[in-house]
């Protein structure tokens, strides 16, 4: 696993990172890893990916008609 050193981080930013880490129950180092991971590889679920593809292709028009007949519960014997 790689290591990263961040130099010249303002004290105010470091304090904000420590506070954010404490709020999330993580160490400052773990919080920075979490932030970086989310920034470069955001979580994108399958449904969101498919919706994005659909939007990029212009979407889909569906002409759905609701069946007006009442729904009857299943009969168990």
Buried (B, 14 or more C-beta within 10 A) or exposed (E): EEEEEEEEEEEEEEEEBEEBBEEEEBEBEEBBEBEEEEEEEEEEEEEEEEEEEEEEEEEEEEEEEEEEEEEEEEEEE
